[in-house]
Amino acid sequence: MELRWLDDFIALARTRHFSRAAEECNVTQPTLSRRIKLLEDEMGVTLIDRNTLPLSLTPAGEVFLSGAENMSRIARETKSQCREIRKQVESRLRFATTQTLYLLFYRNWLMPASERHSTPVDLNLNSTSWAASDFVTALTQGKCDLVLCYWHPLTHVFQELEGPEFEHIVVCEEELVPVTGLGEDNQPLFQLPGSSRNPLPYINYHASSYLRPLVDHSLLQVEQPPHLVTINENMHSVNVKAMVKEGFGVGWLLKRLVSESLAYNSLALAGDEQWNIPLQIRLYRLKNSHRTTLDSFWRKLSEELETDGLIEVPN
């Protein structure tokens, strides 16, 4: 049984005339007649007394009319509810980022912005373990709407996001700074550049991480390259921070990530500003993904950053 047959029957019961019911249902009279016959075959009874003028319902038709009206009403209400749910789902934006940037920016920046502008933003927590290519694929295939990531001219892991099909907002200027744990005398355990005879233990990023190429290339550009011996490699900055804090070595971390630890003397800088590595935090989207919610939220974020300035790195 098709739901439209119910509406055909209800219209016929109301008009008591095949041609008028067909016009109301926007179908031809033969089509309406065929559907009513199919409905009767499905129910196994005659619903319409065709020998009366105007047409009348049989006793079975009277009973069926009440049920048909209820079923039609329930179907319309259910369809309306499903459409509303779909509308709500489609209005929500999907956000993806790395583990470290999630910890630093999701609750402190993006979530408050979504609340200010009444734009729900859902986080795909699986993205905290994605490779760079996964972010590009997710944007291209419409599996996420917004991607927050690092950017520097020397980083090639997100190079595809520089293509014409994407656009970005610069969220803030950042720095990677060298940090070390403190000894019992509350003094830095390690200080750059080290020496060839006493290289500094180095907590490095894994070769497949986003920051490894940037740090490696930048350390080759300083006038006096540091003397380091890698004793550990990690994918995520928070793991590098934990190892450094325990005194295992020196590592480069986002200034925003260690600002509180530096302020409260649980970490110390392992060198002066010549060792700092500048980079940007950028928010990307697919340029041709013209969802109304995304376009509006993107415009508001852009306006806020232009008016209030980029998010500052804590001192």
C-alpha positions as a Markdown table, in Angstrom:
| # | Residue | x | y | z |
|---|---|---|---|---|
| 1 | Met | 0.0 | 0.0 | 0.0 |
| 2 | Glu | 1.3 | 3.5 | -0.9 |
| 3 | Leu | 0.6 | 6.5 | 1.3 |
| 4 | Arg | -0.6 | 8.5 | -1.6 |
| 5 | Trp | -3.4 | 6.0 | -2.1 |
| 6 | Leu | -4.7 | 7.0 | 1.3 |
| 7 | Asp | -4.8 | 10.7 | 0.3 |
| 8 | Asp | -6.6 | 9.8 | -2.9 |
| 9 | Phe | -9.2 | 7.9 | -0.9 |
| 10 | Ile | -9.6 | 10.7 | 1.6 |
| 11 | Ala | -10.1 | 13.2 | -1.3 |
| 12 | Leu | -12.6 | 11.0 | -3.0 |
| 13 | Ala | -14.5 | 10.4 | 0.3 |
| 14 | Arg | -14.7 | 14.2 | 0.7 |
| 15 | Thr | -15.7 | 15.2 | -2.8 |
| 16 | Arg | -17.7 | 12.1 | -3.6 |
| 17 | His | -16.7 | 12.6 | -7.2 |
| 18 | Phe | -13.8 | 10.9 | -9.2 |
| 19 | Ser | -13.0 | 13.9 | -11.4 |
| 20 | Arg | -13.1 | 16.5 | -8.7 |
| 21 | Ala | -10.9 | 14.2 | -6.4 |
| 22 | Ala | -8.5 | 13.7 | -9.3 |
| 23 | Glu | -8.2 | 17.4 | -9.9 |
| 24 | Glu | -7.6 | 18.0 | -6.1 |
| 25 | Cys | -4.9 | 15.3 | -6.1 |
| 26 | Asn | -3.4 | 16.6 | -9.3 |
| 27 | Val | -3.7 | 13.4 | -11.2 |
| 28 | Thr | -5.8 | 12.2 | -14.1 |
| 29 | Gln | -9.2 | 10.5 | -13.4 |
| 30 | Pro | -8.0 | 7.1 | -14.8 |
| 31 | Thr | -5.0 | 7.3 | -12.5 |
| 32 | Leu | -7.1 | 8.0 | -9.5 |
| 33 | Ser | -9.6 | 5.3 | -10.3 |
| 34 | Arg | -6.7 | 2.8 | -10.7 |
| 35 | Arg | -5.2 | 3.7 | -7.4 |
| 36 | Ile | -8.6 | 3.4 | -5.6 |
| 37 | Lys | -9.0 | -0.1 | -7.1 |
| 38 | Leu | -5.5 | -1.1 | -6.0 |
| 39 | Leu | -6.3 | 0.1 | -2.5 |
| 40 | Glu | -9.5 | -2.0 | -2.5 |
| 41 | Asp | -7.6 | -5.0 | -3.8 |
| 42 | Glu | -5.0 | -4.5 | -1.0 |
| 43 | Met | -7.7 | -4.3 | 1.7 |
| 44 | Gly | -9.7 | -7.1 | 0.2 |
| 45 | Val | -13.0 | -5.2 | 0.4 |
| 46 | Thr | -15.0 | -2.6 | -1.7 |
| 47 | Leu | -14.6 | 0.8 | -0.2 |
| 48 | Ile | -16.6 | 2.9 | -2.7 |
| 49 | Asp | -20.2 | 2.3 | -3.8 |
| 50 | Arg | -20.0 | 3.3 | -7.4 |
| 51 | Asn | -23.7 | 2.8 | -8.0 |
| 52 | Thr | -24.8 | 5.9 | -6.1 |
| 53 | Leu | -24.8 | 9.5 | -7.2 |
| 54 | Pro | -22.9 | 11.1 | -5.6 |
| 55 | Leu | -20.6 | 8.3 | -4.8 |
| 56 | Ser | -20.8 | 6.9 | -1.3 |
| 57 | Leu | -18.7 | 4.8 | 1.0 |
| 58 | Thr | -19.5 | 1.3 | 1.9 |
| 59 | Pro | -19.6 | 0.3 | 5.6 |
| 60 | Ala | -16.0 | -0.9 | 5.2 |
| 61 | Gly | -15.1 | 2.4 | 3.5 |
| 62 | Glu | -16.5 | 4.3 | 6.5 |
| 63 | Val | -14.3 | 2.3 | 8.8 |
| 64 | Phe | -11.3 | 2.6 | 6.5 |
| 65 | Leu | -11.7 | 6.4 | 6.2 |
| 66 | Ser | -11.1 | 6.9 | 9.9 |
| 67 | Gly | -8.0 | 4.8 | 9.8 |
| 68 | Ala | -6.8 | 6.4 | 6.5 |
| 69 | Glu | -7.1 | 9.9 | 8.0 |
| 70 | Asn | -5.2 | 8.9 | 11.1 |
| 71 | Met | -2.4 | 7.2 | 9.0 |
| 72 | Ser | -2.2 | 10.1 | 6.7 |
| 73 | Arg | -1.9 | 12.6 | 9.6 |
| 74 | Ile | 0.7 | 10.5 | 11.3 |
| 75 | Ala | 2.7 | 10.2 | 8.1 |
| 76 | Arg | 2.6 | 14.0 | 7.5 |
| 77 | Glu | 3.6 | 14.7 | 11.1 |
| 78 | Thr | 6.4 | 12.1 | 11.0 |
| 79 | Lys | 7.7 | 13.5 | 7.7 |
| 80 | Ser | 7.6 | 17.0 | 9.1 |
| 81 | Gln | 9.6 | 15.9 | 12.2 |
| 82 | Cys | 12.1 | 14.1 | 10.0 |
| 83 | Arg | 12.6 | 17.2 | 7.9 |
| 84 | Glu | 13.1 | 19.3 | 11.0 |
| 85 | Ile | 15.8 | 16.8 | 12.2 |
| 86 | Arg | 17.5 | 16.9 | 8.8 |
| 87 | Lys | 17.4 | 20.7 | 8.9 |
| 88 | Gln | 19.0 | 20.7 | 12.3 |
| 89 | Val | 21.7 | 18.2 | 11.3 |
| 90 | Glu | 22.4 | 20.2 | 8.1 |
| 91 | Ser | 22.8 | 23.4 | 10.1 |
| 92 | Arg | 25.5 | 21.9 | 12.3 |
| 93 | Leu | 29.1 | 22.4 | 11.1 |
| 94 | Arg | 31.7 | 19.7 | 11.4 |
| 95 | Phe | 35.1 | 20.7 | 12.7 |
| 96 | Ala | 38.4 | 18.7 | 12.5 |
| 97 | Thr | 41.9 | 19.5 | 13.9 |
| 98 | Thr | 45.0 | 18.0 | 15.4 |
| 99 | Gln | 45.1 | 16.9 | 19.1 |
| 100 | Thr | 47.2 | 19.9 | 20.2 |
| 101 | Leu | 45.1 | 22.5 | 18.3 |
| 102 | Tyr | 41.9 | 20.9 | 19.6 |
| 103 | Leu | 43.1 | 21.4 | 23.2 |
| 104 | Leu | 44.2 | 24.9 | 22.6 |
| 105 | Phe | 41.5 | 26.3 | 20.4 |
| 106 | Tyr | 38.3 | 24.3 | 20.4 |
| 107 | Arg | 36.9 | 25.3 | 23.9 |
| 108 | Asn | 38.8 | 28.5 | 24.1 |
| 109 | Trp | 37.9 | 30.0 | 20.8 |
| 110 | Leu | 35.7 | 28.0 | 18.4 |
| 111 | Met | 33.1 | 26.9 | 20.9 |
| 112 | Pro | 32.5 | 30.4 | 22.3 |
| 113 | Ala | 32.3 | 31.7 | 18.7 |
| 114 | Ser | 29.7 | 29.1 | 17.8 |
| 115 | Glu | 27.7 | 30.1 | 20.9 |
| 116 | Arg | 27.9 | 33.8 | 20.1 |
| 117 | His | 26.7 | 33.3 | 16.6 |
| 118 | Ser | 24.2 | 30.5 | 17.4 |
| 119 | Thr | 26.0 | 28.1 | 15.0 |
| 120 | Pro | 26.4 | 24.5 | 16.3 |
| 121 | Val | 29.8 | 23.1 | 15.7 |
| 122 | Asp | 30.5 | 19.4 | 16.1 |
| 123 | Leu | 34.0 | 18.1 | 16.6 |
| 124 | Asn | 35.1 | 14.8 | 15.0 |
| 125 | Leu | 37.5 | 13.5 | 17.7 |
| 126 | Asn | 38.8 | 10.9 | 15.3 |
| 127 | Ser | 40.6 | 13.8 | 13.5 |
| 128 | Thr | 43.0 | 14.1 | 16.4 |
| 129 | Ser | 44.8 | 11.1 | 15.0 |
| 130 | Trp | 44.5 | 11.9 | 11.3 |
| 131 | Ala | 47.3 | 12.2 | 8.9 |
| 132 | Ala | 47.5 | 15.5 | 6.9 |
| 133 | Ser | 46.0 | 13.9 | 3.8 |
| 134 | Asp | 43.0 | 12.8 | 5.9 |
| 135 | Phe | 42.1 | 16.5 | 6.5 |
| 136 | Val | 42.3 | 17.3 | 2.9 |
| 137 | Thr | 40.2 | 14.3 | 1.9 |
| 138 | Ala | 37.6 | 15.1 | 4.6 |
| 139 | Leu | 37.2 | 18.7 | 3.3 |
| 140 | Thr | 37.1 | 17.6 | -0.3 |
| 141 | Gln | 34.5 | 14.9 | 0.2 |
| 142 | Gly | 32.3 | 17.0 | 2.5 |
| 143 | Lys | 33.0 | 14.9 | 5.6 |
| 144 | Cys | 33.9 | 18.1 | 7.5 |
| 145 | Asp | 33.4 | 21.8 | 7.0 |
| 146 | Leu | 36.2 | 23.4 | 8.9 |
| 147 | Val | 39.9 | 22.3 | 9.4 |
| 148 | Leu | 42.2 | 24.1 | 11.8 |
| 149 | Cys | 45.9 | 23.4 | 11.2 |
| 150 | Tyr | 49.5 | 24.8 | 11.3 |
| 151 | Trp | 50.9 | 26.7 | 8.4 |
| 152 | His | 54.4 | 27.8 | 7.5 |
| 153 | Pro | 56.0 | 28.2 | 4.0 |
| 154 | Leu | 58.3 | 25.3 | 4.8 |
| 155 | Thr | 55.6 | 22.8 | 5.8 |
| 156 | His | 54.5 | 20.7 | 2.9 |
| 157 | Val | 52.1 | 18.3 | 4.8 |
| 158 | Phe | 49.2 | 20.7 | 4.3 |
| 159 | Gln | 50.4 | 21.9 | 0.9 |
| 160 | Glu | 47.2 | 20.7 | -0.9 |
| 161 | Leu | 45.1 | 23.2 | 1.2 |
| 162 | Glu | 46.9 | 26.0 | -0.7 |
| 163 | Gly | 45.0 | 25.0 | -3.8 |
| 164 | Pro | 42.4 | 27.3 | -5.4 |
| 165 | Glu | 39.5 | 25.1 | -4.2 |
| 166 | Phe | 40.2 | 26.0 | -0.6 |
| 167 | Glu | 40.3 | 29.3 | 1.4 |
| 168 | His | 41.5 | 30.1 | 4.8 |
| 169 | Ile | 41.4 | 32.5 | 7.7 |
| 170 | Val | 44.6 | 33.3 | 9.7 |
| 171 | Val | 43.5 | 32.7 | 13.3 |
| 172 | Cys | 46.8 | 33.7 | 15.0 |
| 173 | Glu | 50.5 | 34.1 | 14.7 |
| 174 | Glu | 52.3 | 31.5 | 16.8 |
| 175 | Glu | 55.8 | 30.4 | 17.7 |
| 176 | Leu | 57.6 | 27.2 | 18.5 |
| 177 | Val | 59.9 | 27.8 | 21.4 |
| 178 | Pro | 62.6 | 25.5 | 22.9 |
| 179 | Val | 61.8 | 24.4 | 26.4 |
| 180 | Thr | 63.4 | 22.4 | 29.1 |
| 181 | Gly | 62.6 | 21.0 | 32.5 |
| 182 | Leu | 64.0 | 22.5 | 35.7 |
| 183 | Gly | 66.4 | 20.9 | 38.1 |
| 184 | Glu | 66.2 | 20.7 | 41.9 |
| 185 | Asp | 67.8 | 24.1 | 42.0 |
| 186 | Asn | 65.0 | 25.5 | 39.9 |
| 187 | Gln | 67.4 | 26.2 | 37.0 |
| 188 | Pro | 67.0 | 25.0 | 33.4 |
| 189 | Leu | 68.3 | 21.5 | 32.9 |
| 190 | Phe | 69.5 | 22.2 | 29.3 |
| 191 | Gln | 70.6 | 25.2 | 27.4 |
| 192 | Leu | 71.0 | 25.6 | 23.7 |
| 193 | Pro | 73.1 | 25.2 | 21.6 |
| 194 | Gly | 74.9 | 22.4 | 23.6 |
| 195 | Ser | 78.3 | 21.2 | 22.4 |
| 196 | Ser | 79.7 | 18.4 | 20.2 |
| 197 | Arg | 81.1 | 16.8 | 23.3 |
| 198 | Asn | 77.9 | 17.2 | 25.3 |
| 199 | Pro | 75.0 | 17.2 | 22.9 |
| 200 | Leu | 71.6 | 18.0 | 24.5 |
| 201 | Pro | 69.1 | 15.1 | 24.8 |
| 202 | Tyr | 66.3 | 16.0 | 22.3 |
| 203 | Ile | 62.6 | 15.1 | 22.4 |
| 204 | Asn | 61.8 | 15.2 | 18.7 |
| 205 | Tyr | 58.6 | 14.9 | 16.7 |
| 206 | His | 57.9 | 11.7 | 14.8 |
| 207 | Ala | 58.9 | 11.8 | 11.1 |
| 208 | Ser | 55.3 | 11.7 | 10.1 |
| 209 | Ser | 54.1 | 14.5 | 12.3 |
| 210 | Tyr | 53.2 | 18.0 | 11.0 |
| 211 | Leu | 55.9 | 19.9 | 12.9 |
| 212 | Arg | 58.9 | 17.7 | 12.3 |
| 213 | Pro | 59.9 | 19.1 | 8.8 |
| 214 | Leu | 59.5 | 22.6 | 10.1 |
| 215 | Val | 61.7 | 22.2 | 13.1 |
| 216 | Asp | 64.3 | 20.2 | 11.2 |
| 217 | His | 64.6 | 22.8 | 8.4 |
| 218 | Ser | 64.6 | 25.8 | 10.8 |
| 219 | Leu | 67.4 | 24.4 | 13.0 |
| 220 | Leu | 69.5 | 24.1 | 9.8 |
| 221 | Gln | 69.1 | 27.9 | 9.2 |
| 222 | Val | 70.5 | 29.2 | 12.5 |
| 223 | Glu | 74.0 | 30.6 | 12.4 |
| 224 | Gln | 75.2 | 28.0 | 14.9 |
| 225 | Pro | 73.2 | 24.8 | 14.6 |
| 226 | Pro | 72.5 | 23.1 | 17.9 |
| 227 | His | 74.1 | 19.9 | 19.1 |
| 228 | Leu | 71.3 | 17.5 | 19.8 |
| 229 | Val | 70.9 | 13.8 | 20.2 |
| 230 | Thr | 67.4 | 12.4 | 19.7 |
| 231 | Ile | 66.3 | 10.2 | 22.5 |
| 232 | Asn | 62.6 | 10.1 | 21.9 |
| 233 | Glu | 60.1 | 10.9 | 19.1 |
| 234 | Asn | 56.4 | 11.7 | 19.5 |
| 235 | Met | 53.5 | 12.4 | 17.2 |
| 236 | His | 51.8 | 14.9 | 19.5 |
| 237 | Ser | 53.0 | 18.1 | 21.2 |
| 238 | Val | 51.4 | 17.2 | 24.5 |
| 239 | Asn | 53.5 | 14.1 | 24.6 |
| 240 | Val | 56.7 | 16.1 | 23.8 |
| 241 | Lys | 55.7 | 18.5 | 26.6 |
| 242 | Ala | 55.3 | 15.7 | 29.1 |
| 243 | Met | 58.7 | 14.2 | 28.4 |
| 244 | Val | 60.4 | 17.6 | 28.5 |
| 245 | Lys | 58.7 | 18.4 | 31.8 |
| 246 | Glu | 60.0 | 15.2 | 33.3 |
| 247 | Gly | 63.5 | 16.3 | 32.5 |
| 248 | Phe | 64.3 | 13.9 | 29.7 |
| 249 | Gly | 65.5 | 16.6 | 27.3 |
| 250 | Val | 64.8 | 19.7 | 25.3 |
| 251 | Gly | 61.9 | 20.1 | 22.8 |
| 252 | Trp | 60.2 | 22.7 | 20.6 |
| 253 | Leu | 56.6 | 23.5 | 21.6 |
| 254 | Leu | 53.9 | 26.0 | 20.7 |
| 255 | Lys | 54.3 | 29.0 | 22.9 |
| 256 | Arg | 50.6 | 28.9 | 23.7 |
| 257 | Leu | 50.9 | 25.4 | 24.9 |
| 258 | Val | 53.7 | 26.1 | 27.4 |
| 259 | Ser | 52.9 | 29.8 | 28.4 |
| 260 | Glu | 51.3 | 28.7 | 31.7 |
| 261 | Ser | 54.1 | 26.3 | 32.6 |
| 262 | Leu | 56.7 | 29.0 | 31.9 |
| 263 | Ala | 54.8 | 31.5 | 34.0 |
| 264 | Tyr | 54.6 | 29.1 | 37.0 |
| 265 | Asn | 58.2 | 27.9 | 36.5 |
| 266 | Ser | 57.4 | 24.3 | 35.8 |
| 267 | Leu | 59.2 | 24.7 | 32.4 |
| 268 | Ala | 61.9 | 27.1 | 31.3 |
| 269 | Leu | 63.1 | 28.4 | 27.9 |
| 270 | Ala | 66.1 | 26.5 | 26.7 |
| 271 | Gly | 67.4 | 29.4 | 24.5 |
| 272 | Asp | 66.8 | 32.9 | 23.4 |
| 273 | Glu | 64.6 | 34.2 | 20.6 |
| 274 | Gln | 67.0 | 33.1 | 17.8 |
| 275 | Trp | 65.7 | 29.6 | 18.4 |
| 276 | Asn | 62.1 | 30.5 | 18.1 |
| 277 | Ile | 60.2 | 29.3 | 15.0 |
| 278 | Pro | 57.3 | 31.4 | 13.7 |
| 279 | Leu | 54.2 | 29.8 | 12.2 |
| 280 | Gln | 50.5 | 30.5 | 11.7 |
| 281 | Ile | 47.4 | 28.8 | 12.9 |
| 282 | Arg | 44.9 | 28.7 | 10.0 |
| 283 | Leu | 41.2 | 27.7 | 9.6 |
| 284 | Tyr | 40.4 | 26.2 | 6.2 |
| 285 | Arg | 37.2 | 25.5 | 4.3 |
| 286 | Leu | 36.2 | 24.3 | 0.8 |
| 287 | Lys | 35.6 | 27.4 | -1.2 |
| 288 | Asn | 32.7 | 26.1 | -3.2 |
| 289 | Ser | 30.9 | 24.5 | -0.2 |
| 290 | His | 28.2 | 27.2 | -0.1 |
| 291 | Arg | 26.1 | 26.0 | 2.8 |
| 292 | Thr | 24.3 | 28.9 | 4.2 |
| 293 | Thr | 25.3 | 28.1 | 7.8 |
| 294 | Leu | 29.0 | 27.8 | 6.9 |
| 295 | Asp | 29.0 | 31.0 | 4.8 |
| 296 | Ser | 27.5 | 33.0 | 7.6 |
| 297 | Phe | 29.7 | 31.6 | 10.3 |
| 298 | Trp | 32.8 | 32.0 | 8.1 |
| 299 | Arg | 31.9 | 35.6 | 7.4 |
| 300 | Lys | 31.4 | 36.4 | 11.1 |
| 301 | Leu | 34.7 | 34.8 | 12.2 |
| 302 | Ser | 36.5 | 36.8 | 9.5 |
| 303 | Glu | 34.9 | 40.0 | 10.6 |
| 304 | Glu | 35.7 | 39.3 | 14.3 |
| 305 | Leu | 39.4 | 38.6 | 13.5 |
| 306 | Glu | 39.7 | 41.7 | 11.3 |
| 307 | Thr | 38.0 | 43.9 | 13.9 |
| 308 | Asp | 39.5 | 42.5 | 17.1 |
| 309 | Gly | 42.8 | 41.4 | 15.6 |
| 310 | Leu | 44.3 | 37.9 | 15.5 |
| 311 | Ile | 44.2 | 35.8 | 18.7 |
| 312 | Glu | 47.3 | 36.8 | 20.7 |
| 313 | Val | 49.8 | 34.3 | 21.9 |
| 314 | Pro | 50.1 | 34.5 | 25.7 |
| 315 | Asn | 53.3 | 36.0 | 27.0 |
